[in-house]
Every structure is written in structure tokens, then in C-alpha cells.
Amino acid sequence: MKLRVLGCSGGISTNLRTTSLLIDDDILIDSGSGVGDLSLDEMANIRHVFLTHSHLDHISFLPLMVDSIFDRIKRPVMIHAQPATLMALQKHIFNWAIWPDFAKLPTPDKPVMAYSAMSPGEVKTIDGRKIEMIPVFHIVPAVGYRIESPAGAALAFSGDTATNDTLWEALNAHRRLDLLIVEAAFSNADEELSIKARHYCSKTLARDLVKLKHKPEIYLTHTKPGEEQTISRECRELMPHIELKTLFGGEVFEL
């Protein structure tokens, strides 16, 4: 199983893309602006999109992607998410006012995309890969995902979250975790803002990581543009016993 980081920033700037992770060549975890770096053929290969939540930096390029490939695919792209997230897409994005309803285009009987509701704790199996939805704590209904390869290797993505127990309990329930991608959106100087926005800052992430029983490779994601070095330094100082790295986009992992 291969993971390609298309985007991982908490905002945009030169060479920074928002959250989107490509599993092999057919599964997207979130569809932020990183999707825009894929070719048309690469986008047409995507069969499933798993969304963590409805915020724009995680869904912004989904409308543009399906519009770009509708004449290249024969089966609809499946959009997996919590019902609240799917409802937000239907009401606020694919509503004919902001964007056409591609769940009905090009024809209602052969749409370019289709919705697939999931519940936290549910596991979808796609060609031997298991994708588990895990509830987290954010300002809107949000989840993370644990993805297990057919050979048993596993990665986890926190999505956007603040202090919680649910993510760590779900990961600890499994025997293996090889790679963890966890958000650290704010530096400690913005701790109060991180609490209001329900994101981790360096300090609160350090408090929560002690809950994890596994010892995977750990990469920080969703850092605010311009704050990457500060957040990375603070996390390393707070967690000197853990080797932490920061994602910048373009990384490829083989599991």
C-alpha cells in the first residue's frame, strides 16, 4: 500500500496545498487543494473519497475534480463521510448555486459521484484495504481514519481535532500502527485560539500523544503557514523521546 501526500498545510501559500492524501491510485482521504496537482488520468483513477469533515480546506477541490473527470469515468466516484458532512456538501456546495449537483450529472441514472454514509467505528474494505472511521473532536462533526493494508501494515490520520480520547482508544484497540499523521495546527502562543477552534497546539498534542501505546513513525500535519518551524520545534522540545517530523507535501510512504 502506498500513501502519497498531495497536500498537508493548514492554509495556502507558495508550494503549500491543503489536506489531501492519496492511497495507492484509487482512494483519496480528503480533497483539499493538493488534488489540483494530479493529472486528469490520475484523477480519473480515483474511485473513493473519504472525507474527515466539511471544512473548505478538506473538500475544496472535490467539486472541481468531479467536474474535470465526468467524461472520463464509467462509474460514479463514491464519497464516504458522516451523514452531517454529506448533508453539508449537498446543501452548501452541490446545490446548483455554488456548484452543479454532480450526484445527478451528467444524468441522474449515471452520475459522476454518489454519496455513501458512514458511522464512526464502521470499517469499509476496498480491495483488501480496511478503512476505519474514528470519531474525533472538532468544531463540526469530524473523524479520523485508520487504513490497514492487505498485508496488515497500518497508518492513521487524525483529521482535524483537539484533545480527545476516542482517537487514541481506537488506535490502541489494534495490535499494529506503523505511521501516524496527526494535526498540530497552532503554536503554543495561540493555545487559546486552538481551544476555541478545536485544534491541537504543540502543548495539547504533547499531552494527548502519551495516550498512544504504539510507537509508529509520527508526522505533523495541518500546521499554519509560516508557523511550521515553530510548531515543529515546540513539539520536539515537549516530546524529546519521540522522533517527530513535519509533513510539507510530496512525501510518499510504502506500507
Steps between C-alpha positions, in 0.01 A plus 500: 500500500633841403417837653570817305463832683341740252434774754542539874506871586260688723481771235638610165812675380773429246535120467253438785190290436214415734419153622479212257655154530506248213493130590639293213340655192130465580421632850511860620491598864362856483505710187669830573701702251770231474269317260575770244850361448363173360473443127161439342583130466600481866176668606300265279657202681353610834204283593447595866528820703490478880434838663591587857264796526337780303747787537611664177869414525405132500232499226579798275629309197236226501258709287774591255627143479166341414432775247835431335456123462128443439560403137791268585336256742234235467407454867430770761766603747380391845507776763522343848435718804279549802139595417556854635793549263307367202208725587731802507629411153149462362364816664793739461715381207321274251184712512498653148574844650863440603560198273291261286365187667734237364306231686250555216736590215563428225176298542314394815540132414875533425635771732868583537483466880289324761470536876578222747421575865730355767481491878792527743633152571394372159759331278488496121709240315618592151716248316635366827568841657303574815397860566369559852318822590596636844315785677707801609424840658468800269274801454285303253435123493839355410686171481842356442581179316710190556597328174634145505672340203419146382829393662403649837707819501305799631500877486275746678399857423352711778315747281428827682461458873566634845558306822305174494509139613313337212784508247754351736265233633414389147867479398597320819231239431713369212825308527687705240556858390791583269435862408307779673421830333365733767401862486681778687332810366621764744808598696474539875467877464155433350387241755184695587405525133573130446259412780225718351556358151542146637843431362817375662777738587846364585424479873163326474628251243787409734249430776296272277779305331587333830168315464629309198642157582655444158832641380441590136677751283328830579456791262341836580245641257262795459752749640418865433699658214806675640475316832639164387846541653368639829246221545756236408754639745245526782381143446855363499580688821183375670545143376877438481445124533296492176646549154262747339513624143290759318327433170542759228333317210633269232607226739441137398477214750499128425323278753 
